[in-house]
Amino acid sequence: MHPALSVIFLTTLIGAGQGLYLAMVTGQLYAVARFLPRQEEQFYAIGSLVALVLLIAGLVASFFHLGRPERAWRAAAMWKTSWLSREVIVLPVVMALVFAYGIAHLLDWTQPLFRVGQSLDVDVTLLLGLLGTVASFALYVCTAMIYAGVKFLEEWHTPLTVTNFIFFGAASGFMLAAAYSAYVGNPLVTFYGTWAAILTVVALGSRLAHLLRNARIKHKSTVQTAIGVRHTALNQMAQGATGGSFNTREFFHGRDSKVLILIRYCFLVLVFPAPILLIGAAYVTESSTLPILAFAIQFVGLMLERWSFFAEARHPQNLYYQSVA
């Protein structure tokens, strides 16, 4: 498939935004459980604002992928059958809850509404955080299922696509939370950095399993089945047209196999070992810049990973364009 830059930005930005929001809520839950000290409300408010900015940026990026942006509202019409429609509906819900969560902290709406058990005080921020967490995971699933639900693209049609989107988004979000904590001088940089490293390792396992699965795929469609000729040696000498077409532009990336391998090795280094090593070095040196560098490097790697994810999908229509695809 042809990786659209707008979709790469959409999926990586909203994934990191959701992950950062989940990191803020996780930090608050640990504080409520008295495993961590309670932070100032401004810390959660600014973190939520950054998450909201990323979500908005991802939404803006999505408009560059539309042929008729003024008709974007119609994308929600098929919510009963389309994962894209569900994503279009859930994304504004997540944005609204992230905004409300940040505002609640900014206005210090932390008076307990009721108590659970002996010591768990539930306030508005905690309720909004839990609702936003559920909505964020729903958005991860909706975004991933847009691709995992396409049965004829066998490289995508697997639950591993869903786990990749969840763990990549969560890892980048917690890595950003560590960078944010380091930037403002908050002691939670160790907490968020540790969780970021754990989630990055889990994401590595999920992605390696995905790559191994795709390497072993035996495609149902071949040149022989495409044209109904059983001969073992078939070669297409021409694509049947003098120029390119929508099919050859949109369903094939147009890059050499060596480029695909290079990008794969690059993202495997930039997403996984590099940020983990930088976070580890930040612990030893107590550096406030290394966590920021770790997030920046990982995010670049995530964009390469998402390019590779789209490019590795082999659209069956390319069987008819062997001289091009």
Secondary structure by P-SEA (a helix, b strand, c coil): ccccaaaaaaaaaaaaaaaaaaaaaaaaaaaaacccccccaaaaaaaaaaaaaaaaaaaaaaaaacccccccccccccccccaaaaaaaaaaaaaaaaaaaaaaaaaccccccccccccccccaaaaaaaaaaaaaaaaaaaaaaaccccccccccccaaaaaaaaaaaaaaaaaaaaaaaaaacccaaaaaaaaaaaaaaaaaaaaaaaaaaaaaccccccccccccccccccccccccccccccccccccccccaaaaaaaaaaaaaaacaaaaaaaaaaaaaccccaaaaaaaaaaaaaaaaaaaaaaaccccccccccccc
